[in-house]
């Protein structure tokens, strides 16, 4: 059974406790930024959307959800932080779903 983290636009709830979180498996980390929620995943086995031709770095491992969009983004740094608290698996809200096997936006 694939476990799926749904990164939701619950900024006030998460922001009141910390600046980020990680999944129980530790392979997905998310951080609250000024304009949204950014998540990273390593390792992954899903097929990422097409890489922009000019981008030579890892692709499909950084995603961002803002009040206006949810998308794969070009990033060379990471949001991984072993100090992030663990957020239990679950689903609700709108945004993106990421797991080792799949990436989807809704």
Phi, psi and omega in degrees: 000125176285132173266134186238133172262129174256113178278112187255160176274066179248048186307313182299321180295309182288319183296332181291338183256326189192178176262003181187179178203167175225160177280163177304328179285340180081359182269352177237127176234144177228148179226140176279129177244175180302324186249009179165198180245124179248135181234150175230150180222131174206130351282172176221155176235357177286161176273120181285157173302165182304135179285135174300139185304327183275354184266119184255357183268178177310142182228141176089011180249353178235128179231155178222140175241126175236174177299342183250345184202166172218121188200161170287138182236160177273111179218140176253351177259189185224154173258003181295129181211112182297345178277352178297139175291157179274128177254126183298153176296148178174177179221146174172167174074203178224155181153245181222155174240128177227142174210177178303327188260347187205155175225127175213149178246146177214000000 
